[in-house]
Every structure is written in C-alpha cells, then in structure tokens.
Amino acid sequence: MIRLRNQFLRHDNTQIMRTPNDKIKILHLEDHANDAEQIARILKKANVHCEIKVVDSKEEFEAELFAFKPEIIMSDHSLPTFDSIEALTILKKSGIQIPFILLTGTVSEEFAVEAMRTGADDYILKDRPHRLPLAVTGALEKYRLEQERKKTEALLLNIDANSLDMICSVSEDGRFIHVSAACEAILGYTPQELVGRYAVDFIFHEDIERTIEAANSVMSGNNMTNFENRYVRKDGSLVPLVWSSHWDEKHRIRYGVARDATEMKKAERTIAFERKRLSDLFMQAPVSMCILKGKDHVFELANPVYLKTSGKKDVIGKTGREVFPEFEGQGIFEFIDQVYKTGETFSAKEMAIKIDREGNGQLTEVYQNLLQQPYRDLEGNVAGIFYFGVDVTDEVKYRKKIEESEKQYVDLVQNLSAAVY
C-alpha cells in the first residue's frame, strides 16, 4: 500500500501539514480521456488518495495552476495547442514550486534527458505505468525535503546575517572558512577580509598559546563553552571574546560562536569594585558585624571589631553553637533561631550577654545594642542572618555606678539624725 504520510502542501511559498486522509491534488495535462481515466484507476488501485483535475489546453492549464492549487503536475508530452516543455516553462514562470512528471508514449533517450534538464522530476511511459504511484509519492517527498532544506538554509542565512554573535567555521589547519556578518561590528573586518586567513593572526599575543591548547582540546572531541580570549581589532584595539566551539570529525571543521564580552567585562569590574568597597566597609566598620548562614548559623564573615569584642578567633565555617557554647541557657540562640524561622528582625538595647573571652570558662558580662536581620536568597527564602552590635558595656557600667552612688547619697541623707535641707 502506497500512502503519503506527514506530507506538506506547497503553494505560494506556504507549507501545510498533511494528514493521511487528505487528498493529493493532481493537475493532469492530457487530451485523451481514456488515458486520463487509466491513470486515475492506477493511482486509486495503488491507494494513492488523490483529487485529479484534467485539462487539455494551455489556457486551462494556466488558469488551474492558481485556481486548483495543485501539489503535483502530470503531463502528456504532445497536446493540440502546446507540449510538456512549454508547460514546464509556464510552471517555472509562475513561481509555483511543485513536482512535474512527464507521462508520454515512447520517447528517445535524448528527449528524456532534455525534459529532465528543463525541470521535469520524472518521466513515465504510458505503456509502462506501474511505476507511476511510486513516482508520485516519491516526487512529493523529494519536494517536501527540498522545501525543508531551503527553509532551513534561509533560516541559517538569516541567523548568519543578523546574529549579534560572530559565527565562524575554521579548517583543520586553523584558517577561517566562513565568518558571519557580525565580525565587522566585533572585529572591524568584513567576512571577505577574514576568510582564508589564519585565526591565530588576529589573537592577542598573550592569549595565543592557551587558545591553541583550547583548539587542540576541541579537535580531540571536547566541546568548549565560555572560553575567553582577546582579539586585536582592525583599529588595533583589543576586544574580549567569549567562545563556544564544536569539532566536526566527519568534515574536519571546527565551528565556533564568539560573543563580544566588552560589556560583560565592564560589569565584572564594576561588581568587583562594589564588592571590594562593601568588604572594606564591612571590615572597617566601628561596630561588631557578622554574617551567619543557614539554619545552623554558620559564620560566613566576621569583622575585626566583632572578633575583638567576642574574644573569638578562627570562627569562619563554624556554627554559632561551636563558637559560643557558653550561650546555651542565655536565650541567645533562641532569638537567632526565631529570626531565621520567621524572617522578622530582632533588636535589643543594652542586652546582657555573658562571654567566655579567654576560653578558660570564666564568663565576662557585656552589654550590647544589637540588631539581627534576616537576608534572603533569590527565591525569597531566609538564607541567613546579618548581625550588628554596639558594645555599650562601659556606658552601662558607668551609669550603674552613678545610680549606685546616688542611692548611697540618698540613703545617707535619709539616715542622718540631724535635719538637713
């Protein structure tokens, strides 16, 4: 059983997916009714599901090309008003790209070759029609594949012409075979100026050795992504590029896509500068600061004031309970756990904390104004806690001494036996 599956209608440069029940639209150019009926029976017997429109004049043929919108044409060679070669010419001028099968009596080999050269896809002798069903389905499949190829080729050409990234292919000996239009914006050279030249001639001299090593690795079968090097532009300036590359073993060609990384490098420098600025601010701040990560409150950062105030060392990577075992029972960890679980900020003034500053078990009472603030990840979940603390121990102790002195003075006055005013 011969059936078309997953075929496409092609007319006016459009494609429509065919289902197995759709009929193939065949325009049959034939002036003998008996021959036309015989062809229809052969196709029906072979289960080629089709709708056939028979015409026998040049005028009808030209009209039905657009009115009937055929998918394939079958044509006798000799007709009263014109022949198959003229029909082929009309089809070409119309711009409609569909298969053309010649159905004729005995012809010479020279004529068959000429017909194929003119544009016929196949020819079938009328006294040997058994190959017709296969010729119809085969020609349609051939045209479908050719249309897909052209569509893919047009898409690739469009990408090649409009891509902001430079797309190129390089021969085994390192010469540019093809370079996309973006090379002019990125390197200042036109594709014609690069094709045939060694790629290494345009690489900044400090990056040549490691670029060659990377290319050899790709040619060994290791696909490469995010490889960075610098090229010398036509005006002599340097441009940083980020490459992805693949090796085609069959054709011995290396394919690459390069992106201008100038803005990315600027952004990286800006981020690095801001990170250093924040780090300097963090480390030089006159208050205690630390960053705890995760539910176990692992120390990620701690500034010098924090370490000096707490008397602790080498805290990075350790949990809060490892660094401050003396906090158990003081309620400190309960406050931190609550901040992590709820995402709500906790603050306190003159909070009394007992710290083992010397690591000898002797606890020193300190007072702090503190703030524990959650920080979140990209999904909005609490990832850790920022801690800010100001040591107010001296102020609290001084105030308490003053309060104690005032109390003693009042008690003294109240207990005197003489009148005092």
ChimeraX attribute file (.defattr): number of C-alpha atoms within 10 A of each C-alpha:
attribute: neighborCount
match mode: 1-to-1
recipient: residues
	/A:1	7
	/A:2	14
	/A:3	15
	/A:4	21
	/A:5	14
	/A:6	12
	/A:7	21
	/A:8	22
	/A:9	21
	/A:10	21
	/A:11	17
	/A:12	12
	/A:13	11
	/A:14	9
	/A:15	14
	/A:16	11
	/A:17	11
	/A:18	15
	/A:19	12
	/A:20	11
	/A:21	11
	/A:22	14
	/A:23	15
	/A:24	22
	/A:25	18
	/A:26	19
	/A:27	23
	/A:28	24
	/A:29	27
	/A:30	23
	/A:31	17
	/A:32	12
	/A:33	11
	/A:34	10
	/A:35	14
	/A:36	18
	/A:37	11
	/A:38	13
	/A:39	21
	/A:40	16
	/A:41	13
	/A:42	16
	/A:43	19
	/A:44	13
	/A:45	13
	/A:46	15
	/A:47	14
	/A:48	21
	/A:49	18
	/A:50	15
	/A:51	14
	/A:52	20
	/A:53	17
	/A:54	21
	/A:55	19
	/A:56	19
	/A:57	16
	/A:58	17
	/A:59	10
	/A:60	13
	/A:61	22
	/A:62	15
	/A:63	12
	/A:64	15
	/A:65	18
	/A:66	13
	/A:67	10
	/A:68	14
	/A:69	18
	/A:70	23
	/A:71	22
	/A:72	23
	/A:73	24
	/A:74	26
	/A:75	27
	/A:76	25
	/A:77	20
	/A:78	16
	/A:79	16
	/A:80	10
	/A:81	9
	/A:82	13
	/A:83	16
	/A:84	22
	/A:85	19
	/A:86	13
	/A:87	20
	/A:88	20
	/A:89	12
	/A:90	16
	/A:91	20
	/A:92	14
	/A:93	9
	/A:94	13
	/A:95	11
	/A:96	18
	/A:97	16
	/A:98	21
	/A:99	23
	/A:100	26
	/A:101	25
	/A:102	24
	/A:103	26
	/A:104	20
	/A:105	14
	/A:106	12
	/A:107	11
	/A:108	9
	/A:109	9
	/A:110	8
	/A:111	10
	/A:112	17
	/A:113	12
	/A:114	13
	/A:115	20
	/A:116	16
	/A:117	10
	/A:118	14
	/A:119	16
	/A:120	21
	/A:121	20
	/A:122	19
	/A:123	23
	/A:124	21
	/A:125	16
	/A:126	17
	/A:127	10
	/A:128	12
	/A:129	16
	/A:130	15
	/A:131	12
	/A:132	22
	/A:133	21
	/A:134	15
	/A:135	17
	/A:136	25
	/A:137	19
	/A:138	16
	/A:139	19
	/A:140	24
	/A:141	18
	/A:142	14
	/A:143	22
	/A:144	20
	/A:145	14
	/A:146	12
	/A:147	19
	/A:148	14
	/A:149	12
	/A:150	12
	/A:151	13
	/A:152	12
	/A:153	12
	/A:154	12
	/A:155	12
	/A:156	12
	/A:157	13
	/A:158	11
	/A:159	15
	/A:160	18
	/A:161	14
	/A:162	13
	/A:163	14
	/A:164	17
	/A:165	21
	/A:166	24
	/A:167	23
	/A:168	22
	/A:169	21
	/A:170	22
	/A:171	17
	/A:172	17
	/A:173	11
	/A:174	18
	/A:175	19
	/A:176	23
	/A:177	18
	/A:178	17
	/A:179	22
	/A:180	22
	/A:181	22
	/A:182	24
	/A:183	24
	/A:184	17
	/A:185	14
	/A:186	23
	/A:187	21
	/A:188	15
	/A:189	16
	/A:190	17
	/A:191	18
	/A:192	12
	/A:193	13
	/A:194	19
	/A:195	17
	/A:196	15
	/A:197	15
	/A:198	16
	/A:199	16
	/A:200	17
	/A:201	13
	/A:202	16
	/A:203	19
	/A:204	18
	/A:205	12
	/A:206	10
	/A:207	14
	/A:208	17
	/A:209	11
	/A:210	12
	/A:211	18
	/A:212	13
	/A:213	11
	/A:214	17
	/A:215	19
	/A:216	14
	/A:217	14
	/A:218	19
	/A:219	19
	/A:220	11
	/A:221	12
	/A:222	14
	/A:223	14
	/A:224	16
	/A:225	14
	/A:226	12
	/A:227	13
	/A:228	16
	/A:229	20
	/A:230	21
	/A:231	22
	/A:232	17
	/A:233	19
	/A:234	14
	/A:235	9
	/A:236	10
	/A:237	11
	/A:238	16
	/A:239	18
	/A:240	20
	/A:241	22
	/A:242	18
	/A:243	20
	/A:244	17
	/A:245	22
	/A:246	19
	/A:247	24
	/A:248	13
	/A:249	12
	/A:250	6
	/A:251	9
	/A:252	13
	/A:253	20
	/A:254	23
	/A:255	19
	/A:256	18
	/A:257	18
	/A:258	24
	/A:259	21
	/A:260	21
	/A:261	18
	/A:262	15
	/A:263	10
	/A:264	14
	/A:265	13
	/A:266	11
	/A:267	12
	/A:268	12
	/A:269	12
	/A:270	12
	/A:271	12
	/A:272	12
	/A:273	12
	/A:274	12
	/A:275	12
	/A:276	12
	/A:277	12
	/A:278	12
	/A:279	14
	/A:280	12
	/A:281	12
	/A:282	18
	/A:283	19
	/A:284	14
	/A:285	14
	/A:286	14
	/A:287	18
	/A:288	24
	/A:289	23
	/A:290	23
	/A:291	21
	/A:292	26
	/A:293	21
	/A:294	14
	/A:295	15
	/A:296	17
	/A:297	22
	/A:298	21
	/A:299	21
	/A:300	16
	/A:301	18
	/A:302	20
	/A:303	20
	/A:304	18
	/A:305	20
	/A:306	24
	/A:307	17
	/A:308	12
	/A:309	16
	/A:310	19
	/A:311	13
	/A:312	16
	/A:313	12
	/A:314	10
	/A:315	17
	/A:316	15
	/A:317	13
	/A:318	15
	/A:319	18
	/A:320	18
	/A:321	14
	/A:322	12
	/A:323	17
	/A:324	19
	/A:325	11
	/A:326	18
	/A:327	17
	/A:328	11
	/A:329	9
	/A:330	12
	/A:331	10
	/A:332	13
	/A:333	17
	/A:334	13
	/A:335	14
	/A:336	23
	/A:337	15
	/A:338	13
	/A:339	19
	/A:340	27
	/A:341	13
	/A:342	10
	/A:343	18
	/A:344	12
	/A:345	17
	/A:346	15
	/A:347	14
	/A:348	12
	/A:349	13
	/A:350	16
	/A:351	14
	/A:352	16
	/A:353	17
	/A:354	16
	/A:355	21
	/A:356	18
	/A:357	18
	/A:358	12
	/A:359	12
	/A:360	7
	/A:361	10
	/A:362	12
	/A:363	14
	/A:364	12
	/A:365	12
	/A:366	19
	/A:367	20
	/A:368	19
	/A:369	16
	/A:370	20
	/A:371	18
	/A:372	21
	/A:373	19
	/A:374	24
	/A:375	18
	/A:376	13
	/A:377	9
	/A:378	7
	/A:379	7
	/A:380	8
	/A:381	13
	/A:382	20
	/A:383	18
	/A:384	26
	/A:385	27
	/A:386	16
	/A:387	20
	/A:388	18
	/A:389	22
	/A:390	19
	/A:391	19
	/A:392	17
	/A:393	18
	/A:394	11
	/A:395	12
	/A:396	16
	/A:397	13
	/A:398	12
	/A:399	12
	/A:400	12
	/A:401	12
	/A:402	12
	/A:403	12
	/A:404	12
	/A:405	12
	/A:406	12
	/A:407	12
	/A:408	12
	/A:409	12
	/A:410	11
	/A:411	11
	/A:412	10
	/A:413	14
	/A:414	12
	/A:415	9
	/A:416	9
	/A:417	7
	/A:418	8
	/A:419	7
	/A:420	7
	/A:421	4
